[in-house]
Amino acid sequence: MKLILSTSNIMGGPPSVVRRPGYEKSNTELTSSLRSNFTSHQQASETSTPAGASSPPKPAAYQSWTSQHSNTLFIPASEPTPAGLAEERSQYDITVKLFYLPNIPSSRRSLQNREAIDLVLRELGVSSIDLLIVSFPGISFDADDEDSDYDSPDPSDSRSMSTNAGCPDAETAPEDIDTITQTWRTLEKLHEEGIIAKLGVAEFGTQRLARFLPQTKVRPAVDQINVRDCCVVPKPLILYAKQEGIELLTHNDCTNVLPRGTLRELLGSGEHGAGVLAAPGGAEEAGLRGDVEPQWVVKYTAVVKNRGVVESKGYFAAAELRGE
């Protein structure tokens, strides 16, 4: 079974949604926003306590606030008609970042791209986005380590692994340029169809860009890098990006934005879980059983151009549930 998790628009959510300054890691924003959205839908579906009853209302079963279509479970239930944007499409800059997660075959990405982008388009009520940035697993920009930009690492060398400070990133070796290029080809098709105006990459240093650019038909317009501890972007990368017409942007995202353990905690039956998944071995417990595996995460932001105001921001995440 496929699971689709949604935060809804976190700019219009309840006060419990975490919205701290820009230094907040995306994994914190994602998990807190998902938990808040789950709780909101659960509370709306809870069984009311009859008048005079002393017992508290029972928590709503997950079936009452989720929806299933074919073999896909939407958590919470998908809106029949999403609110969309308030103004005309031309008034917005829409940026989307797609996180490919560790240990998921790259052969699935063509379908993942379509799934993720289609969910965002439907949520915002638009037919195209302005910029798609893709984040590949195992690649973390390190301004202090030139060797980190090579894609044939020694697995025993911890510098070659994903090491974003404060992020629960998996120790995944960076993908080689050929695999990245194959994925890029699937994105170029979406660009050719007019669904995506510009493409971008994340965490590419000078070495990786130099090897990647000659293999592209649609060159990345943006390179988004994580500059840890407020370090300065290295001058060689600044010069190379300027030479190649690539805009450098900074971010504070984790590459492995939704680890498997975090997802199970979010959906599980524990104190902070949504009760969608039954506890392993809990024979009498309600909930779905099996092993849950995160597939991808997508973040979207719609900014009103003339005011610089973020009107809509949120996340979708996909996972596979395989029975016990």
VOGU-3710 file (C-alpha; in Angstrom, 3 decimals, decimal comma):
1> mklilstsni> 0,000/0,000/0,000  1,145/3,523/-0,785  0,856/6,210/1,887  0,644/9,921/1,004  1,228/12,270/3,943  0,366/15,960/3,802  0,958/19,002/6,005  -1,604/21,170/4,160  -0,708/24,877/4,033  1,449/25,486/7,090
11> mggppsvvrr> 1,209/29,262/6,655  -2,477/29,083/7,518  -2,312/26,294/10,074  -3,005/26,370/13,803  -0,566/28,095/16,191  1,016/24,750/17,105  2,687/24,546/13,710  6,368/25,407/14,224  7,441/28,460/12,252  10,795/29,559/13,569
21> pgyeksntel> 13,363/31,694/11,733  15,259/30,427/8,713  17,798/28,438/10,714  15,233/25,763/11,505  16,002/22,453/9,841  13,452/21,296/7,285  13,101/17,930/9,016  11,867/19,712/12,168  9,401/21,797/10,193  8,208/18,746/8,270
31> tsslrsnfts> 7,627/16,470/11,262  6,025/19,148/13,457  3,739/20,264/10,619  2,678/16,711/9,781  1,975/15,968/13,438  -0,052/19,177/13,779  -2,118/18,405/10,678  -2,780/14,837/11,826  -3,853/16,046/15,263  -6,170/18,666/13,790
41> hqqasetstp> -7,969/16,100/11,639  -8,102/13,569/14,461  -9,694/16,053/16,828  -12,301/16,976/14,232  -13,241/13,311/13,923  -13,193/12,309/17,588  -16,271/10,783/19,094  -17,959/13,380/21,290  -18,491/12,494/24,925  -22,239/12,191/25,673
51> agassppkpa> -23,646/14,702/28,114  -23,046/13,603/31,689  -20,456/11,001/30,737  -17,325/11,008/32,846  -15,027/9,292/30,367  -13,052/11,390/27,871  -13,815/11,100/24,145  -12,200/8,171/22,384  -9,428/8,928/19,911  -10,725/8,705/16,374
61> ayqswtsqhs> -9,758/5,584/14,445  -7,475/6,404/11,566  -10,160/5,401/9,014  -12,321/8,354/10,132  -9,800/11,039/9,196  -7,881/9,432/6,334  -9,111/8,401/2,873  -8,220/5,474/0,654  -8,358/5,504/-3,127  -7,449/2,212/-4,766
71> ntlfipasep> -4,195/1,136/-3,099  -3,249/4,607/-1,799  -4,026/5,898/1,704  -4,071/9,688/2,098  -3,058/10,870/5,579  -5,040/12,959/6,388  -7,912/12,603/3,898  -7,322/14,468/0,650  -9,547/17,468/0,059  -12,064/16,952/-2,783
81> tpaglaeers> -11,316/20,486/-3,988  -8,149/22,089/-2,537  -8,347/25,808/-1,798  -5,661/26,720/-4,334  -4,186/30,213/-4,601  -6,060/33,456/-4,005  -4,803/35,386/-7,036  -3,999/34,719/-10,691  -1,163/32,284/-11,404  0,962/35,057/-12,937
91> qyditvklfy> 1,149/36,775/-9,534  3,214/33,966/-7,958  6,665/32,484/-7,920  6,235/28,789/-7,139  9,309/26,885/-6,001  9,321/23,147/-5,337  12,092/21,037/-3,815  12,006/17,274/-4,289  14,034/15,120/-1,908  15,037/11,686/-3,202
101> lpnipssrrs> 15,525/9,532/-0,119  18,326/7,030/0,653  18,162/3,377/-0,380  15,317/3,890/-2,875  16,171/2,677/-6,423  16,800/5,525/-8,845  14,730/3,627/-11,429  11,591/4,752/-9,578  12,278/8,453/-9,979  10,450/9,109/-13,215
111> lqnreaidlv> 7,216/8,000/-11,539  8,138/9,768/-8,289  8,662/13,042/-10,149  5,195/12,851/-11,676  3,520/11,874/-8,420  5,139/14,631/-6,391  4,616/17,410/-8,933  1,008/16,361/-9,634  0,189/16,578/-5,911  1,630/20,096/-5,710
121> lrelgvssid> -0,140/21,258/-8,875  -3,459/19,967/-7,572  -2,940/21,487/-4,131  -2,162/24,933/-5,545  -4,637/24,743/-8,425  -2,012/25,509/-11,087  -0,663/23,790/-14,201  3,036/24,632/-13,841  5,764/25,608/-11,384  8,564/28,124/-11,786
131> llivsfpgis> 11,471/26,192/-10,261  12,093/22,595/-9,262  15,193/21,867/-7,148  16,172/18,228/-6,668  18,147/16,876/-3,721  20,038/13,617/-4,255  20,761/11,297/-1,309  24,223/11,271/0,185  25,328/14,647/-1,221  26,060/17,339/1,353
141> fdaddedsdy> 28,009/20,457/0,490  31,079/20,985/2,637  32,860/24,272/2,007  35,856/23,145/4,076  36,458/19,798/2,379  37,265/19,833/-1,332  37,272/16,037/-1,439  33,580/15,971/-0,496  32,681/16,971/-4,046  33,911/13,771/-5,664
151> dspdpsdsrs> 31,338/11,076/-6,335  33,511/7,962/-5,979  34,007/7,974/-2,207  35,750/5,495/0,008  32,889/4,005/2,048  35,180/3,864/5,078  35,808/7,613/4,895  33,182/9,402/7,003  33,829/12,625/5,088  32,201/11,083/2,028
161> mstnagcpda> 28,932/10,546/3,850  26,078/12,947/4,434  27,030/15,030/7,465  24,690/18,006/7,782  25,000/19,232/11,342  21,866/18,524/13,336  20,285/16,344/10,644  19,482/12,649/10,999  21,074/11,922/7,626  21,749/8,341/6,656
171> etapedidti> 25,306/7,316/5,888  24,732/7,017/2,168  27,463/7,320/-0,428  26,804/9,989/-3,093  25,421/8,737/-6,386  27,677/8,754/-9,430  27,211/11,279/-12,216  25,701/8,699/-14,579  22,885/7,902/-12,132  22,266/11,596/-11,488
181> tqtwrtlekl> 22,182/12,248/-15,235  19,634/9,482/-15,821  17,376/11,085/-13,230  17,934/14,503/-14,794  16,688/13,207/-18,148  13,298/12,467/-16,571  13,156/16,040/-15,251  14,079/17,480/-18,638  10,946/15,839/-20,049  8,799/17,735/-17,533
191> heegiiaklg> 10,585/20,926/-18,559  9,900/20,206/-22,232  6,216/19,681/-21,433  6,064/23,148/-19,845  5,258/21,821/-16,376  8,543/23,149/-14,938  10,046/26,443/-16,100  13,495/26,035/-14,497  15,426/23,181/-12,933  17,923/23,313/-10,088
201> vaefgtqrla> 20,210/21,057/-8,068  21,261/20,983/-4,434  24,706/20,566/-2,860  26,713/20,571/-6,104  30,236/21,929/-5,731  32,543/23,021/-8,546  33,864/19,537/-9,306  30,447/17,916/-9,548  28,973/20,762/-11,594  31,884/20,598/-14,048
211> rflpqtkvrp> 31,267/16,903/-14,635  27,483/17,191/-14,738  26,836/20,216/-16,966  28,226/18,740/-20,234  25,742/15,859/-19,935  22,624/18,026/-19,674  20,264/19,361/-22,322  18,482/21,627/-19,836  21,138/23,145/-17,614  20,392/23,817/-13,942
221> avdqinvrdc> 19,484/27,452/-13,351  20,075/27,165/-9,602  22,516/25,425/-7,269  21,205/25,409/-3,717  23,857/24,702/-1,108  23,849/24,187/2,639  26,435/26,497/4,166  26,894/25,134/7,668  27,733/27,369/10,616  27,249/30,504/8,490
231> cvvpkplily> 30,383/29,804/6,456  31,134/31,866/3,372  30,453/30,269/-0,015  33,872/29,284/-1,464  35,151/31,725/-4,075  35,905/29,066/-6,747  32,258/28,012/-6,700  31,073/31,623/-6,869  33,271/32,273/-9,908  32,335/29,027/-11,652
241> akqegiellt> 28,615/29,546/-11,082  28,841/33,086/-12,440  30,727/31,835/-15,488  28,079/29,191/-16,185  25,088/31,416/-15,433  23,975/29,441/-12,364  22,368/31,231/-9,430  23,680/30,173/-6,013  21,109/29,912/-3,239  21,567/28,734/0,345
251> hndctnvlpr> 19,284/26,545/2,437  19,107/24,712/5,736  17,489/21,456/4,641  18,461/17,932/5,590  19,121/15,585/2,696  17,454/12,668/4,498  14,501/14,759/5,563  12,293/11,831/6,654  14,152/8,813/8,103  12,285/5,542/8,450
261> gtlrellgsg> 12,295/5,662/12,266  10,847/9,168/12,284  8,065/8,130/9,923  7,111/5,115/12,032  7,027/7,311/15,140  4,757/9,821/13,367  2,307/7,169/12,207  2,637/4,725/15,083  0,536/4,097/18,164  2,875/5,718/20,671
271> ehgagvlaap> 2,272/8,872/22,683  3,123/11,169/19,768  1,912/8,892/16,986  -1,163/9,193/14,787  -2,330/5,611/15,373  -2,237/4,673/11,687  0,325/1,919/12,238  -0,092/-0,803/14,816  2,787/-1,498/17,168  4,915/-4,471/16,080
281> ggaeeaglrg> 3,599/-7,580/17,796  0,507/-5,818/19,173  -2,048/-8,488/18,298  -5,058/-6,640/19,703  -4,086/-3,190/18,526  -5,897/-1,413/15,710  -3,873/-0,033/12,848  -2,052/-1,104/9,729  0,677/-3,684/10,078  3,911/-3,977/8,197
291> dvepqwvvky> 7,176/-2,272/7,424  6,956/1,353/6,311  9,589/2,809/3,965  9,786/6,533/3,043  10,040/7,074/-0,736  10,286/10,827/-1,317  9,421/14,214/0,186  8,434/17,373/-1,678  8,322/20,920/-0,303  6,429/23,688/-2,100
301> tavvknrgvv> 6,321/27,451/-1,621  4,122/29,989/-3,409  5,264/33,602/-3,018  3,215/36,616/-4,104  5,657/38,441/-6,382  4,788/42,064/-5,788  4,599/41,694/-2,001  7,206/39,034/-1,276  4,661/37,262/0,929  4,577/33,476/1,263
311> eskgyfaaae> 0,907/32,643/0,746  1,213/28,872/0,652  3,875/26,491/1,907  3,684/22,818/2,705  4,980/19,297/2,240  3,891/15,986/0,810  5,655/12,730/1,581  5,197/9,268/0,104  5,899/5,903/1,702  5,356/2,229/0,956
321> lrge> 3,782/-0,104/3,509  4,665/-3,750/3,081  2,699/-6,283/5,096  4,224/-8,421/7,824
//
